[in-house]
Amino acid sequence: MNGLRAVHKKDFLNWMLRRSPDVVCIQETRVSEEQIPEDLRSVPGYHSYFSSAEKKGYSGVAIYTREEPERVRSSWGGTKFEGEGRILSADYEAFTLFNIYFPNGKASPERLRYKMEFYESFLGHVKKADRKGKGIVVCGDVNTAHREIDLARPKENEKVSGFLPEERAWIDRFLAAGFCDTFRVFEPGAGHYTWWDLKSGARARNVGWRIDYFFVNRTLKPVVRSASILKDVMGSDHCPIQLSLELP
């Protein structure tokens, strides 16, 4: 979202209420809990949950949900990843939702190592959750384009974090563990992106990356009805993505 308060000024709340989704997952809120405007904290018809980073103006995730979850957590227990506000999970009767803002590895070799460690920790946790037999939805900014069709200029970015072989291989392993990239169920082609560099005006030229995903496990794949990219929704360097499930 590139800042919850920033998009609040761009009519985010009215946009959300007009669309009236069952659940909204937000990454990169960049806001501490005491800075959240009251009308974003108490949205009519929704329960709201936030996980903020210890560092001011950094990271952060949020969930708005019509149905109150059975439980909401901001960690997967005893890891070093909890201070950056990257994790929210919500347990419902039919499934568990993971709203994750995965780290960006471009800043330094240390941040790339942190990103890969985060990936490994999450994969271990979500595989353990999957073994319980319950439906799982993973939503988030994964900060990696999976295949060459998922970014406009793959050759130029082969050595850039976000398209490194080890990052892409992790997505391969995640899918091999039984998870499905829902967008690719419906759209096999290239040219579909969710993030564009603002400084270069890349969005107008559609020179982008598809780094935001909805994944589901095998349990939920039969009830996926659509997965789409809302490329015409402005307000951030990312655009929203959408998943529809038909639950029994």
Secondary structure, 3 states (H helix, E strand, C coil): CCCHHHHHCCCHHHHHHHHCCCEEEEECCCCCHHHCCHHHHCCCCCEEEEECCCCCCCCCEEEEECCCCCEEECCCCCCCCHHHCCEEEEECCCEEEEEEECCCCCCCHHHHHHHHHHHHHHHHHHHHHHCCCCEEEEEEECCCCCCHHHECCCHHHCCCCCCCHHHHHHHHHHHHCCEEEHHHHHCCCCCCCCEECCCCCHHHHCCEECCEEEEEECCCHHHEEEEEECCCCCCCCECCEEEEECCC
